[in-house]
């Protein structure tokens, strides 16, 4: 593998809007009668339920550290619902489990990703906010709080510095989850997930504002080789509850929506149907490098 190829593998993807949440678990109280394995087991159990709460709220758990869970969400409202659900789940642990502190912070902004690592000021600020939270607190930045749904903002109060606290009494976590989820349902339009695959490589786009650039250039989101393929051949962007393909190539893009005839798109846009095939620069029948796509509408 050449030096330029190694550089491309190490190059972070372009930054895109993401809400980063970090939930930190405090160390268990030291019990002289308890073994180290038992104490570590308590922490592991907490981390397990925090991860489950994040995924149930639509998040993606990127890392589970020794004392915390790092998760990514498409919106601040989803992160707020996950944070409330995390506290609710932590309270359901059996009485024989020692009670551990749970401190949560989240922040929304641009995030660059390389493989399974994320970078940028958004990540650093989310971690810092979580470190400043106390047991039972959910903290976020002032800017992130201002982008929450109006019904969720009613649960927010200013905290020290430029931070805000999602103010919920410990006995109200389950009600808070229901309230936040209801607010999200009224604020959000139906969402679509885009899935692309070509020659064993898969790309998924599920966040608001996501796009997928396809072409011969190694920096594209989906790199496709071919003599008829332009370096930055076409881009797929989210529009309303679906996706639109925008051709920017020399030879055009051939799109086949399942059940319909193939259409050539040249310097124009075409709304994508539910699923089908995208061929770059030549008809699908003439290439073995066609891209399969699927647009899944989420409830």
C-alpha positions as CSV (number, residue, x, y, z in Angstrom):
1,X,0.0,0.0,0.0
2,X,1.5,3.4,-1.0
3,X,1.9,6.4,1.1
4,X,-1.0,8.3,-0.4
5,X,-3.3,5.3,0.2
6,X,-2.2,5.3,3.9
7,X,-2.9,9.0,4.1
8,X,-6.5,8.5,2.7
9,X,-7.2,5.8,5.3
10,X,-6.0,8.0,8.1
11,X,-7.9,11.1,6.9
12,X,-10.9,11.9,9.0
13,X,-14.3,12.3,7.3
14,X,-15.7,15.7,6.8
15,X,-17.4,17.1,9.9
16,X,-21.1,16.7,10.2
17,X,-23.7,17.8,12.8
18,X,-23.9,15.3,15.6
19,X,-25.0,15.3,19.3
20,X,-22.3,13.7,21.5
21,X,-23.4,12.3,24.9
22,X,-21.1,11.0,27.6
23,X,-22.5,9.2,30.6
24,X,-19.9,8.7,33.4
25,X,-20.3,6.2,36.3
26,X,-18.7,6.8,39.6
27,X,-16.5,4.3,41.4
28,X,-18.5,1.9,43.7
29,X,-18.1,2.4,47.4
30,X,-15.3,0.3,48.8
31,X,-16.7,-2.7,50.7
32,X,-13.9,-4.7,52.5
33,X,-15.9,-7.9,52.0
34,X,-16.4,-7.4,48.2
35,X,-13.9,-8.7,45.7
36,X,-12.5,-6.6,42.9
37,X,-14.4,-8.8,40.4
38,X,-17.7,-8.0,42.3
39,X,-17.0,-4.2,42.2
40,X,-16.1,-4.3,38.5
41,X,-19.2,-6.3,37.9
42,X,-21.3,-3.5,39.4
43,X,-19.8,-0.9,37.1
44,X,-20.2,-3.2,34.1
45,X,-23.9,-3.7,34.9
46,X,-24.4,0.1,35.0
47,X,-22.6,0.6,31.8
48,X,-24.7,-2.1,30.2
49,X,-28.0,-0.5,31.1
50,X,-26.7,3.0,30.1
51,X,-25.8,1.6,26.7
52,X,-29.2,0.0,26.3
53,X,-30.9,3.3,27.2
54,X,-28.9,5.1,24.5
55,X,-29.7,2.6,21.8
56,X,-33.4,2.5,22.7
57,X,-33.4,6.3,22.2
58,X,-32.0,6.1,18.7
59,X,-28.4,6.6,19.6
60,X,-25.3,4.7,18.5
61,X,-22.9,3.6,21.3
62,X,-19.4,4.4,19.9
63,X,-17.3,3.4,22.9
64,X,-17.8,1.9,26.3
65,X,-14.9,3.0,28.5
66,X,-14.0,1.7,32.0
67,X,-16.2,4.2,33.7
68,X,-18.5,5.6,31.0
69,X,-20.5,5.3,27.7
70,X,-19.9,7.6,24.7
71,X,-22.9,7.7,22.3
72,X,-23.9,9.7,19.2
73,X,-27.4,11.0,18.4
74,X,-28.9,12.7,15.4
75,X,-30.5,15.5,17.5
76,X,-30.2,17.1,20.9
77,X,-33.8,16.0,21.7
78,X,-32.8,12.3,21.2
79,X,-29.8,12.8,23.5
80,X,-32.0,14.4,26.1
81,X,-34.5,11.5,26.0
82,X,-31.5,9.1,26.3
83,X,-30.1,10.9,29.3
84,X,-33.4,10.7,31.2
85,X,-33.9,7.1,30.2
86,X,-30.4,6.3,31.5
87,X,-31.2,7.6,34.9
88,X,-34.5,5.7,34.9
89,X,-32.8,2.4,33.9
90,X,-30.1,2.9,36.5
91,X,-32.8,3.1,39.2
92,X,-34.2,-0.3,38.1
93,X,-31.0,-2.2,39.1
94,X,-31.5,-4.7,41.9
95,X,-31.1,-3.6,45.5
96,X,-28.1,-5.9,46.0
97,X,-26.2,-3.7,43.4
98,X,-24.3,-0.8,45.1
99,X,-25.7,2.5,44.0
100,X,-23.3,4.3,41.7
101,X,-23.2,8.0,40.7
102,X,-24.4,8.7,37.1
103,X,-23.3,12.0,35.6
104,X,-24.3,12.9,32.0
105,X,-23.3,15.7,29.6
106,X,-24.1,16.2,26.0
107,X,-23.3,18.8,23.3
108,X,-24.3,19.2,19.6
109,X,-22.0,20.4,16.8
110,X,-19.8,19.3,14.0
111,X,-17.9,16.0,14.5
112,X,-15.2,14.4,12.3
113,X,-14.9,10.6,12.3
114,X,-12.1,8.3,11.4
115,X,-12.9,4.6,11.6
116,X,-14.3,4.2,15.2
117,X,-12.8,7.4,16.6
118,X,-14.4,10.9,16.6
119,X,-12.7,14.2,16.8
120,X,-13.3,17.9,17.3
121,X,-14.3,20.6,19.8
122,X,-17.8,19.1,20.0
123,X,-16.4,15.9,21.5
124,X,-14.1,17.7,23.9
125,X,-16.9,19.9,25.2
126,X,-19.3,17.0,25.7
127,X,-16.7,15.2,27.8
128,X,-15.9,18.3,29.8
129,X,-19.6,19.0,30.5
130,X,-20.0,15.4,31.8
131,X,-17.0,15.8,34.1
132,X,-18.5,18.9,35.6
133,X,-21.9,17.2,36.3
134,X,-22.8,15.9,39.7
135,X,-24.6,12.7,40.6
136,X,-28.0,12.6,39.0
137,X,-27.3,15.7,36.8
138,X,-27.8,16.1,33.1
139,X,-25.9,19.1,31.8
140,X,-25.6,20.5,28.3
141,X,-24.3,23.6,26.7
142,X,-26.4,26.8,26.4
143,X,-26.3,26.6,22.6
144,X,-27.4,23.0,22.6
145,X,-30.2,23.7,25.1
146,X,-31.5,26.5,22.8
147,X,-32.0,24.0,20.0
148,X,-34.1,21.6,22.0
149,X,-37.8,21.3,21.2
150,X,-39.9,24.0,23.0
151,X,-41.5,21.4,25.3
152,X,-38.1,20.1,26.3
153,X,-36.7,23.6,26.9
154,X,-39.4,24.0,29.6
155,X,-37.4,21.4,31.6
156,X,-34.1,23.3,31.3
157,X,-32.7,25.8,33.7
158,X,-29.4,27.8,33.6
159,X,-26.4,26.3,35.3
160,X,-22.9,27.6,36.1
161,X,-20.9,29.0,33.3
162,X,-22.4,28.6,29.8
163,X,-24.2,25.4,30.7
164,X,-27.8,24.4,31.3
165,X,-29.3,21.6,33.4
166,X,-32.1,19.3,32.4
167,X,-34.0,19.8,35.6
168,X,-35.7,16.5,36.6
169,X,-36.2,15.2,40.1
170,X,-35.0,11.6,40.7
171,X,-38.5,10.4,41.2
172,X,-39.6,11.8,37.8
173,X,-37.3,10.2,35.4
174,X,-39.8,7.9,33.7
175,X,-42.3,10.8,33.4
176,X,-39.5,12.9,31.9
177,X,-38.7,10.3,29.3
178,X,-42.3,10.2,28.2
179,X,-42.5,14.0,28.1
180,X,-39.3,14.3,26.0
181,X,-40.3,11.5,23.6
182,X,-43.7,13.1,23.1
183,X,-42.1,16.5,22.4
184,X,-39.8,14.8,19.9
185,X,-42.7,13.2,18.1
186,X,-44.5,16.5,17.6
187,X,-41.3,18.3,16.5
188,X,-39.8,15.7,14.1
189,X,-40.9,14.8,10.6
190,X,-40.6,11.2,9.4
191,X,-36.9,10.3,8.9
192,X,-35.3,8.2,6.3
193,X,-32.1,6.1,6.4
194,X,-30.0,5.8,3.2
195,X,-28.1,2.6,2.7
196,X,-25.5,2.2,-0.2
197,X,-23.4,-0.8,-1.1
198,X,-20.9,-1.6,-3.8
199,X,-18.4,-4.4,-4.1
200,X,-18.6,-5.2,-0.4
201,X,-18.4,-1.6,0.8
202,X,-21.4,-0.2,2.7
203,X,-22.3,3.3,3.6
204,X,-25.2,4.4,5.9
205,X,-26.6,7.9,6.3
206,X,-29.2,8.5,9.0
207,X,-28.5,11.9,10.5
208,X,-30.1,15.2,9.5
209,X,-28.0,17.1,7.0
210,X,-26.1,13.9,5.9
211,X,-25.1,13.5,2.3
212,X,-23.2,10.8,0.4
213,X,-20.6,11.7,-2.3
214,X,-19.9,8.9,-4.8
215,X,-17.1,8.9,-7.3
216,X,-13.6,7.8,-8.2
217,X,-11.8,10.1,-5.8
218,X,-10.5,8.3,-2.6
219,X,-12.0,11.1,-0.5
220,X,-15.6,10.2,-1.6
221,X,-17.9,8.6,0.9
222,X,-18.3,5.7,-1.5
223,X,-15.3,5.2,-3.8
224,X,-16.2,3.4,-7.1
225,X,-13.5,2.7,-9.8
226,X,-14.3,2.7,-13.5
227,X,-13.2,4.4,-16.7
228,X,-16.5,6.2,-17.1
229,X,-16.7,7.3,-13.4
230,X,-15.9,11.0,-12.6
231,X,-13.8,11.8,-9.6
232,X,-16.8,13.3,-7.8
233,X,-19.5,11.7,-9.8
234,X,-22.7,12.4,-7.9
235,X,-24.0,13.2,-4.5
236,X,-27.1,12.1,-2.6
237,X,-28.7,14.6,-0.3
238,X,-31.5,14.4,2.2
239,X,-34.7,16.3,1.2
240,X,-37.8,16.2,3.4
241,X,-38.4,12.6,4.3
242,X,-36.4,11.2,1.4
243,X,-33.3,11.5,-0.7
244,X,-32.4,13.1,-4.0
245,X,-29.5,12.2,-6.3
246,X,-27.6,15.2,-7.9
247,X,-25.4,14.3,-10.9
248,X,-22.2,16.3,-11.3
249,X,-20.4,14.0,-13.7
250,X,-19.1,14.0,-17.3
251,X,-20.9,10.9,-18.5
252,X,-24.1,11.0,-16.4
253,X,-25.6,8.7,-13.8
254,X,-28.0,5.9,-14.6
255,X,-30.7,5.2,-12.0
256,X,-33.0,2.3,-11.9
257,X,-35.8,2.5,-9.3
258,X,-37.0,-1.0,-8.6
259,X,-40.0,-1.8,-10.8
260,X,-39.3,1.1,-13.2
261,X,-37.1,1.6,-16.3
262,X,-33.5,2.9,-16.1
263,X,-33.2,6.7,-16.3
264,X,-30.1,8.7,-17.3
265,X,-29.5,11.8,-15.1
266,X,-27.1,14.5,-16.5
267,X,-26.4,17.6,-14.5
268,X,-29.8,17.3,-12.9
269,X,-31.5,16.0,-9.8
270,X,-33.7,12.9,-9.4
271,X,-35.7,11.9,-6.3
272,X,-34.7,8.3,-5.3
273,X,-37.4,5.7,-4.9
274,X,-37.4,3.2,-2.1
275,X,-34.7,1.0,-3.5
276,X,-32.8,0.4,-6.7
277,X,-29.5,0.6,-8.6
278,X,-27.2,3.5,-9.4
279,X,-24.7,3.1,-12.2
280,X,-21.9,5.6,-12.8
281,X,-21.2,6.8,-16.3
282,X,-22.8,3.8,-18.1
283,X,-25.9,1.7,-17.9
284,X,-26.1,-0.9,-15.1
285,X,-26.1,-3.8,-17.7
286,X,-22.6,-2.6,-18.9
287,X,-20.8,-2.4,-15.5
288,X,-20.1,-4.7,-12.6
289,X,-19.6,-1.7,-10.3
290,X,-23.2,-0.6,-9.8
291,X,-24.3,0.8,-6.5
292,X,-27.3,-0.6,-4.8
293,X,-29.3,1.7,-2.6
294,X,-32.2,1.5,-0.2
295,X,-34.2,4.3,1.5
296,X,-35.8,3.2,4.7
297,X,-38.5,5.4,6.2
298,X,-38.4,5.4,10.0
299,X,-41.6,5.9,12.1
